[in-house]
Structure formats: structure tokens, C-alpha cells
Amino acid sequence: LQAAILDRSGYRSGRRARLTRRYHGQRKEDVFEAICRLGEVFNTPPTQKQIAEDLNLPQPFISHLMMQLEGEGRIRWLTRYTYTVTDSDWQPPE
């Protein structure tokens, strides 16, 4: 593993540090709000691509934030591509 090192300016370098700086203002709460807002529009949970387009962020970063939301118990994955918001009234079709 390549460790992040400090450059002369005191900032960390490396891929993870660059991603952190680039999307510093975006939080998982923004993703959760987008899920709720777009869910009301589409009447189903939005795809990661729809969330990424709405927030103008790359889809892999949305996926990363959604994994953090899952770790907090705010969303729950039903299958590889479908999820539900915990404690919501919406139920997936059977």
C-alpha cells in the first residue's frame, strides 16, 4: 500500500486525499436528502446514477457514501441493485 505523505505545503498527497479535497463539501446527508427527494418524484428509490446526476458527482463516490449510510443503518440493501430507506413507508413490489 502506498502511504499518503505530506508534501511541502503540509497537505496530504495520494488518491484518497485528492478525493477528500475534491468533494469536501459533499456529505452523506446530501446523498440521503437526494434519495428522499428523488424517491418522492420517481415513487421508487433512485438509482446511484440518478443521484450522481442530481448532485453532479461521480457514481463511484455516491456508491461509497451509500455504503457509509448502510453502515449507519439509514438504508438497507435488498439485492445488489435495490435498496430501501430504513423506517420508511415505501415497500418494494413483490
C-alpha positions as CSV (number, residue, x, y, z in Angstrom):
1,L,0.0,0.0,0.0
2,Q,1.2,3.4,-0.9
3,A,1.0,5.6,2.2
4,A,-0.1,9.2,1.9
5,I,2.8,11.5,2.5
6,L,2.9,15.1,3.5
7,D,4.2,17.5,0.8
8,R,6.0,20.8,1.5
9,S,2.7,22.7,2.0
10,G,1.6,20.3,4.8
11,Y,-1.2,18.7,2.7
12,R,-1.5,15.0,2.3
13,S,-0.9,13.6,-1.1
14,G,-2.3,10.4,-2.6
15,R,-5.5,9.4,-4.3
16,R,-7.7,9.3,-1.2
17,A,-6.5,12.7,0.0
18,R,-7.3,14.2,-3.5
19,L,-10.8,12.7,-3.5
20,T,-11.4,14.1,0.0
21,R,-10.3,17.6,-1.0
22,R,-12.2,17.5,-4.3
23,Y,-15.6,16.5,-2.8
24,H,-15.0,18.0,0.6
25,G,-18.4,19.8,0.7
26,Q,-20.4,16.8,-0.2
27,R,-21.7,14.7,2.7
28,K,-23.7,11.5,3.1
29,E,-26.5,13.7,4.4
30,D,-26.7,15.3,0.9
31,V,-27.0,11.9,-0.6
32,F,-29.7,10.8,1.9
33,E,-31.7,14.0,1.2
34,A,-31.3,13.4,-2.6
35,I,-32.6,9.8,-2.1
36,C,-35.7,11.1,-0.2
37,R,-36.3,13.9,-2.7
38,L,-35.9,11.8,-5.8
39,G,-37.8,8.9,-4.3
40,E,-40.9,11.2,-4.0
41,V,-40.5,12.2,-7.6
42,F,-40.0,8.7,-9.1
43,N,-42.1,6.8,-6.4
44,T,-39.2,4.3,-6.1
45,P,-35.7,4.7,-4.6
46,P,-33.5,6.4,-7.2
47,T,-30.5,4.7,-8.8
48,Q,-27.0,5.6,-8.0
49,K,-26.7,7.2,-11.5
50,Q,-29.8,9.4,-10.8
51,I,-28.4,10.5,-7.5
52,A,-24.9,11.2,-9.1
53,E,-26.5,13.3,-11.9
54,D,-28.7,15.2,-9.3
55,L,-25.7,16.1,-7.1
56,N,-23.2,16.4,-10.0
57,L,-20.8,13.9,-8.5
58,P,-19.2,10.7,-9.9
59,Q,-21.2,7.5,-9.4
60,P,-18.4,5.6,-7.5
61,F,-18.3,8.4,-4.9
62,I,-22.1,8.1,-4.5
63,S,-21.6,4.3,-4.0
64,H,-19.0,5.0,-1.3
65,L,-21.3,7.4,0.5
66,M,-24.2,4.9,0.3
67,M,-22.1,2.2,1.9
68,Q,-21.5,4.7,4.7
69,L,-25.2,5.2,5.0
70,E,-25.7,1.5,5.1
71,G,-23.2,1.2,7.9
72,E,-25.2,3.8,9.9
73,G,-28.4,1.8,9.3
74,R,-30.1,4.6,7.3
75,I,-30.5,2.5,4.2
76,R,-30.6,-1.3,3.7
77,W,-29.6,-3.2,0.5
78,L,-32.3,-5.7,-0.6
79,T,-30.3,-7.0,-3.6
80,R,-27.3,-5.9,-5.4
81,Y,-29.1,-3.1,-7.2
82,T,-32.1,-2.3,-4.9
83,Y,-32.2,-0.8,-1.5
84,T,-34.8,0.7,0.9
85,V,-34.7,3.5,3.3
86,T,-34.9,2.2,6.8
87,D,-38.1,3.1,8.7
88,S,-39.9,4.4,5.5
89,D,-43.4,3.6,4.4
90,W,-42.4,2.6,0.9
91,Q,-42.4,-1.2,0.2
92,P,-40.7,-2.8,-2.8
93,P,-43.1,-4.5,-5.3
94,E,-43.3,-8.3,-4.9
